[in-house]
Amino acid sequence: MPEEELSPTTRILRTRCEIEGADPVVTPLFQTSAFEASSPHFYTRKENPNGLEIEEVIAGLERSTHCLSVTTGMTALLVVLGLVPTGGTLVINTLIYGCTYRLCFREAKKRNLKLVVLDLSAGNESLSKIPEDAHMILFETPTNPFLRTINISSLARWRDKHAPGMLMVVDNTWATPLFQRPLECGADVSLYSATKFFGGHSDVMGGFITTDRDDLHEEMSAERFYGGMILAPHSAWLIRRSMQTFSLRMREHERVTTEMHEFLESLSCIQSVYAPEIDGTQLTGYGCILFIEIGDELGQRYQLFRDALTLFSSGTGMACVTSMVAQPCTGSHASLTEDEKAAMGIGKGLIRLCFGFEDPNDLKRDLTNAFRVLQS
Ligand SMILES: Cc1ncc(COP(=O)(O)O)c(C=O)c1O
């Protein structure tokens, strides 16, 4: 219909700016749920150009065939856990993010899974305890907390020989694909909370699932579509923008953390500093998150320490451009019972420090003062 014959209401609704030839230098935000029937995208719950672009970026880093973007890291875990059949066996590592631990127990209860919790960082000793009929093994390396490393290649070799049907899933959030690529070591799935290093600014949530296996990707894509779990276009766009500085940020995290690690080792009030072993083969670098143990007595006074810090924010989260402090027993692992925390070795004296990009000398001064307040 000629435009001038339309009522004002219809004109407002139907006016669209011709954008062909605009040639923006970055991909604009496709803030739309629907596409015309002629579009290959169908519907944003299935796919969206912003999601496709960030998936390609992450798959490129991981060197994986496939990548799926989802709403959060927990969604990534939920979708992956859906690959375990009802009544199947799921193995998880003892040291794991508190919400992941709780999610596995919830899923096990709902779907009648046999859940086996093992210390996979114990090397060969732990391998013999893995049930050979297990359907999935899920772990983080480095672990949360204590940053212990699990050898993915030797686990994959054991799997190939003893349990070829067992899917190996690595939550690679803390190492990132810049420093560790689980699929190349034999894992079937490598997943991420993009809320951490990929987003990097504590202003967006997201998750990614990478795999080389077509069958797993197809099944998880269907789960994402029918479950409505796709990453929203705006979040995809924000994460894509953050990824422009990802390598720079990771190198800076590494530089600041190395310096802060040395400093923490020199403080007499700290009983242990926990950092991952960088073997140069599986894990080729690391930055940001360290744990320290100050003992239960000082740990009771954690709030004093936290409040005395002026350069560390205490909110939930990490892997951000600014530094953060947290107490796992009241934060990341708060959903665990006291017995479960004790089994993981998480007491009041365990503190997590995440280093951003402030000048390390300022961070040292801030920590020195907070330790003085803690001990006074
Ligand atoms: C290792 C790890 N995996 C998964 C998650 C969950 O991610 P999200 O908060 O994006 O749901 C977290 C959150 O802290 C995490 O640390």
Ligand as a Chemical Component Dictionary entry (heavy atoms), coordinates in Angstrom:
data_LIG
# 
_chem_comp.id                   LIG 
_chem_comp.type                 NON-POLYMER 
_chem_comp.pdbx_formal_charge   0 
_chem_comp.three_letter_code    LIG 
# 
loop_
_chem_comp_atom.comp_id 
_chem_comp_atom.atom_id 
_chem_comp_atom.alt_atom_id 
_chem_comp_atom.type_symbol 
_chem_comp_atom.charge 
_chem_comp_atom.model_Cartn_x 
_chem_comp_atom.model_Cartn_y 
_chem_comp_atom.model_Cartn_z 
_chem_comp_atom.pdbx_ordinal 
LIG C1 C1 C 0 33.817 -22.745 37.500 1  
LIG C2 C2 C 0 32.423 -22.205 37.411 2  
LIG N1 N1 N 0 31.534 -22.839 36.638 3  
LIG C3 C3 C 0 30.266 -22.387 36.519 4  
LIG C4 C4 C 0 29.832 -21.274 37.207 5  
LIG C5 C5 C 0 28.434 -20.790 37.049 6  
LIG O1 O1 O 0 28.422 -19.705 36.173 7  
LIG P1 P1 P 0 27.283 -18.605 36.130 8  
LIG O2 O2 O 0 27.372 -17.814 37.387 9  
LIG O3 O3 O 0 27.570 -17.839 34.882 10 
LIG O4 O4 O 0 25.975 -19.329 36.041 11 
LIG C6 C6 C 0 30.733 -20.588 38.034 12 
LIG C7 C7 C 0 30.304 -19.413 38.779 13 
LIG O5 O5 O 0 30.996 -18.890 39.622 14 
LIG C8 C8 C 0 32.064 -21.072 38.138 15 
LIG O6 O6 O 0 32.975 -20.469 38.918 16 
# 
loop_
_chem_comp_bond.comp_id 
_chem_comp_bond.atom_id_1 
_chem_comp_bond.atom_id_2 
_chem_comp_bond.value_order 
_chem_comp_bond.pdbx_ordinal 
LIG C1 C2 SING 1  
LIG C2 N1 SING 2  
LIG C2 C8 DOUB 3  
LIG N1 C3 DOUB 4  
LIG C3 C4 SING 5  
LIG C4 C5 SING 6  
LIG C4 C6 DOUB 7  
LIG C5 O1 SING 8  
LIG O1 P1 SING 9  
LIG P1 O2 DOUB 10 
LIG P1 O3 SING 11 
LIG P1 O4 SING 12 
LIG C6 C7 SING 13 
LIG C6 C8 SING 14 
LIG C7 O5 DOUB 15 
LIG C8 O6 SING 16 
# 
